[in-house]
Amino acid sequence: MTERRTYSYLGPAGTFTEAALDQVPEARGHDWRPVHNVGEALADVLEGRSHAAMIAIENSIEGGVSTTQDALAVNPGLRIIGEYLVKVNFVLVAARGTKLEDVQVVAAHPVAYAQCHAWLGENLPRHAHVPAASNVASALGILDGTLPAQAAIAAPGIVQHQDVEVLAERIGDNDNAVTRFVLVARTTAPGEPTGADKTSLIVELPDDRPGALLEMLEQFSTRGINLSLIESRPIGDELGRYRFVLDADGHIHDERMADALLGIRRFSPRVVFLGSYPRADRRIVQYPDRYADDIFVEARDWLRGLIAGEPEQS
């Protein structure tokens, strides 16, 4: 019999995070555990309550999710094992009988609220905002009275779970908005490369000096590795100290990536390897021929020959 597994996600049912988890074939038919925040989801994994957790890490409009990036930086023992993309749009909902002109306060998760600024400014220019823990929590808060708001920004799937009045649809400022989610498990060996992979790292600079950031980036550029994400986050111990969240195209088993990681490890006082995993878009990583694996292998063999005193081949 297949071992029963538990997967944590930002709940309750109806969130975009749940939609991301629904894309994981191996999670279907197992137990899904709704949690209140990223910290609780990662604690579930680290403390063994869950096999893995689905968390949002980046949005195409707002950029990186800072709470996720910071949590991954300070919680050792975690690995990203997959990424998933969810198209994002929003509806404005309220209790039955509410009209748009009745709305003075809107409840919304801060990230969702930021993605609806234009619509809100045009249709509810005098509204106030009350933060909510999730898109579903915003709707539940207006229904049970725990949030002092007349309407809520929520995911369209809310209508399948709650009895709400839809005051407006597709209120997001960008129809092409996408949120990137990652599935995080306890530390494990990376899976085999697929050719369409991504490697995620968090790197601290050794000191604050001219050229330090460039030196870090050169570890990748000189090996033909594209960085699809570079974001800075304050370390928090003093002003002006930052760590960098990086997504690099390729897999740790690729010779060029392994060589870059060795360079990063020599350069940085602290490197957090978050994992090598298949890209959600399954796009094959392209790179110049001079960075192919066999070129790195040949170069190492050449160096070994020099050290061993072997005659050079013509």
KABELWO-V125912 format. One record per backbone hydrogen bond with DSSP energy under -0.5 kcal/mol. CO is the residue of the C=O (numbers start at 0). NH is the residue of the N-H. If there is no record, write none. Layout:
<<CO;NH> <CO;NH>>
//
This chain:
<<4;30> <5;50> <5;51> <6;32> <7;53> <8;10> <8;34> <11;14> <14;18> <15;19> <16;20> <17;21> <19;22> <20;23> <22;24> <23;26> <23;27> <24;27> <26;29> <30;6> <30;32> <31;33> <32;8> <34;10> <36;40> <37;41> <38;42> <39;43> <40;44> <41;45> <42;46> <43;48> <43;49> <44;47> <50;185> <51;7> <52;54> <52;183> <53;9> <54;181> <56;64> <57;179> <58;62> <62;58> <63;65> <64;67> <64;68> <65;69> <66;70> <67;71> <68;72> <69;73> <70;74> <73;75> <76;186> <78;184> <81;182> <83;180> <85;178> <88;155> <89;170> <90;92> <90;153> <91;166> <91;167> <92;151> <93;164> <94;97> <98;101> <99;102> <103;127> <104;149> <104;150> <105;129> <106;152> <107;131> <108;112> <109;113> <110;114> <111;114> <112;115> <113;116> <114;172> <115;119> <116;120> <117;121> <118;122> <119;123> <123;126> <127;105> <129;107> <133;137> <134;138> <135;139> <136;140> <137;141> <138;142> <139;143> <140;144> <140;145> <140;146> <146;148> <150;106> <151;92> <151;153> <153;90> <154;157> <155;158> <156;159> <157;160> <157;161> <161;163> <163;165> <164;93> <164;166> <167;91> <173;176> <176;87> <177;59> <178;85> <178;180> <179;56> <179;57> <180;83> <181;54> <181;183> <182;80> <182;81> <183;52> <184;78> <194;284> <195;278> <196;249> <197;276> <198;247> <199;273> <199;274> <200;245> <201;271> <202;243> <206;208> <208;211> <210;214> <211;215> <212;216> <213;217> <214;218> <215;218> <216;219> <216;220> <217;221> <219;222> <219;224> <220;223> <223;225> <225;227> <225;248> <228;246> <230;244> <232;242> <237;240> <240;234> <240;235> <241;204> <242;232> <243;202> <243;245> <244;230> <245;200> <246;227> <246;228> <247;198> <247;249> <250;253> <253;257> <254;258> <255;259> <256;260> <257;261> <258;262> <259;263> <260;264> <261;265> <262;266> <263;267> <269;203> <270;272> <271;201> <271;273> <273;79> <274;199> <275;190> <276;197> <277;82> <278;281> <287;290> <288;291> <291;294> <291;295> <292;296> <293;297> <294;298> <295;299> <296;300> <297;301> <298;302> <299;303> <300;304> <301;305> <302;306> <303;307> <304;308> <304;309> <305;308>>
//
